[in-house]
Amino acid sequence: MIGRVVEDIVNFSERNGLYEKRILLMFSGGKDSSLALYLLKEAGLEVSALTFFHRWSWRETLNWSMKFTKKLGVEHYLVDVTEGLLREAAGRKGPICINCKKVMLWNAKWFALNNGFDILAKGDNANDKIIGALLDQCKSDIRLCDIPRVGVPFFRPLIKYTAEEVEALAEEAGIRPYRMYEHARRRQWREGCPLQYIDREEIVTPELMDLAYRANYEISKLARRKKVRMSVRVPSFEIMCWDCDEETLREAQELVETFREERR
């Protein structure tokens, strides 16, 4: 299946002149963006990776992503967006992901323009439905969107493949990203960062962001040991878990109680 997908990307790239372009892929280190980077490299395109991180990012996944790009022989840029995220999110109500995506998109745009890249790429698959998003307003083939408001075309090589197909392709390619065993917002492996677990309608503060990181880091260690997926919302301290047994939930409650006491 990998061979067919690579061939399809090669044909598409030849028809659209992508072999004369420099491509910058927004690379989170998750399965989708890792697979997209792998496929573009296999197709012989000139591709580099761009990873945004902040003070509350998982260091484990960042380390894995750097090892992955080194193995592929891909140029990898790391950009700290802590200040921009604080500017956009602090003092506003959650969820924080809306603010973070805005910061990353515009930082990616200007990074590309200032460093001679012609195209931005993303690992979106067919299951990614974001109502009203710029990338859902493509006028032609949704794989390559020329959006004047952004000023840089977007290439989404996986957008016609479902999450299940992406999973199978990644398995065939031997791509197994580091997992924090988060609960995430979907049953499929869809990890991000601990700030997504700040309670909705809560006013975001740096202290709350720190709490979300510390509480979920400890919970993730328990989840990894128990081989379940678990996260905790803050400041409500609601525990979310897929397939937890009573013993695991009890241990999680004990962990959470230490943070609850700290907050009192």
N, C-alpha and C positions, 0 to 999 in steps of 0.2 A: 504493500500500500504506500509506503514511503516513496518508492521509486516513481509511482504514478503521480503523487502529489508534487514531487520535485519537478517532474516533467511538465506538469501543468503550470507551475510557477515560471519555469523557463520559457514556455510558449507565451504566457501572458506578458512576461517581462520583455521578450523580444518584440511583441506587437506594440507595446507601449513605451519603448525606448528606455527601459529602466537600467539597461546595462551601461548607459552613458551617464547615469545619475549616482550621486552619493546618498545612501540611505542611512537614517538614524532611527534605530528601533527603541521605543520606550520599554525598557526591560526591568520588570519587577523581580525576576528570579522565580516566578511561579511557572506552572506547567505550560500555560498558553504562550507566554512571551518567550519562554525557553525553547519551545518547539518552533515558534515563528523564527527565532534567531537561527536555530539549527537548519531549518529548511532554506532560508535565504542564503545562508553560507553554502549549503550543499548545491544550491542552484547557481553558484558562482557570482552572486551579486556583491557589489561593494557595500558592505553593511557594517555599521558600528553600533554599540549598545550604549544607552543612556539610562542610568539608574538614579532616581531621586531617593534621598533618605533624610531622616530628621532625628531629633534627639530621642524619639520614642520608637524608632524602627527596630525590628528584630535584628540583632547583630548576627545571629546564626544564619539567617536566610541571606543576608548581605555577603557573608563570607562564602557561602555556597555559590552565589551568583558570580563572584569574582573568580572562583576556581573553574566554573563552567565556561566563562568567556576565555579564560586563559587556555583551557583545553581546546576550544574551538579555534584559537588564534585570532580572536576578534578584539578590536580596539574597544575599550570599555571606559566610559566617562562616568564619574560619580559626582553628584551635585547635592550639597546640603541645603534643604529648603526650610530649615527650622524657623528662621526669622520670618519668611513669607507666610508660613503656616500660622504662626502666632498672630501675625498682623491680620490675617483673614478670619481666623477662628475664635480667638480669645474675645470673650464678651458677648458672643452670639450663642444661640441655641443650637444643639445638635440636630441631626447627625453631622459629625465633623467631616465625613468623607466628601460631601459636596464641596466644601471649602478646599480640601486637599486636592481634589481633582482639578479644580480651577487653577490652583497654584502650579500644579505640575504641567497642565496643558500649555499655559502661557510661558512658563519657563522653558518648556521643550521647544516651543515656537522660536523664541529669541535665541536659544542656544543653537538651534539649527541654522537660523539666518546669520548669526555672527560667526559661525564656524564652517561655512561653506557647504552645508548639507542641502540637498535639493528636495528630499522627501522624508517625511516622518512615517514610521511604521508602528503598528500596534498588534497585539496578539488577540484581539477580539474574535470570538467564535460566534456561530449562528445563534447561540442561546443568550448572547449579550444583547438585551433589549433595554435601551435607555431612552425613554420617551422624551422627545424634544432635543436630544443631543445633536450637536452639529454634524456628527458623522452619520446620522440617520437621514440626512437631507441630501444625499448624493443624487445627482441628476442622471448619472449613467451607471456603469458597472460599479457596484458598491465596494469592490475590492480596491479601487483607486479613486479617491475623492479629491477634487480640486475645489477647495472652499475659500473663496476670496476673503471672508472675514478673518480667517486664520492666516492666510498668506503662504502656507506651505501645504502641498498635497499630502494626503494620508494614504498609505498602503496597508491593507489588512488582508494578508495572505490566507488567514484561517476563517474569514467571515462566512464562508459557505459550508463550513464543516461544523457539525453539532459537537456539543461538549463530549458526548460519548465517543465520537470519531476522533476527536483530539486526544482523548484519553488513550485510545488504541494506538494512535500514531506515536504518541510520546513513549508508550510502552515498547513499541517496536524499535524506536530510536534509542532506547535505554536511558531516557531522561527521567530521573527520579529526584525532583527537588527536595531540599530539606524541609521537613514539615514541623510546625510548632504544635500540631494537634489541636488547633483552634476549632471551636464549634462552627464558626463562620455563619453566613446568612443563607447558605444553601446546603443541601445534603451532599452535593459533589464537593470535592476538595476545592475550596475557594477561600484561601487564607489571605490576610492582608496585613493589618497592623492592629495593635491593641486599642488604638483610639476609636475604632469603630464600635467599641462596646461602652462608650459613654452613653448614658441614658438619654433617650429622646426628650426634647424640651428642656434639658438641663443647660444652664448657662456654662459655657466652656471656660475653664481657667487653666493656667499652667499647672496648678496644684492638682486639679482633677485629671489632667493629662498624665501627670507623674503617677497618680494613683492607679489609673487604668493600665499603665505599663507594668508597674510593680505587682499588682494583684494578678494580672493575667500571665505574667512571666512565671510566677509560682504555680498557678493553676496549670499552665502548659507543661511544667515538669511532671506534675502528677498525671496529667493526661497521657503524656508520652510513656510513662512507666506502666500505666494501666492499659495502654493501647485503645483509648477512647478519645473522642473529640469533645473538648470542653472549654468554655470561656465563662467569664463573670462580668455582668454589667455593673457599672459604678455610676453614682454612689448608692444605688439600690441594693447592690451585692446579690442580685439574682443570678443563680448558677444555671447555665445552659449546658446540656450534655446529650450527646448521642450515645445510646447503649450503655449508660452507667448502671452499675449494680449498687446495692445499698451501701456496701463497704466503701466504694469509691466516692459516693455522695457524702458519706459521713466524713471521710478524710478531706473532701473539698470544703465542707462546712467548717471544719476546724481551721483550715487555712484562711478562709474568708473571715472568720471571726477575729483573727488577729488584726486584720486590716480594719474591720468594723470598730474594734476597740481603739485602734490608733486614731480613728477619725472622730471619736467622741470627745 
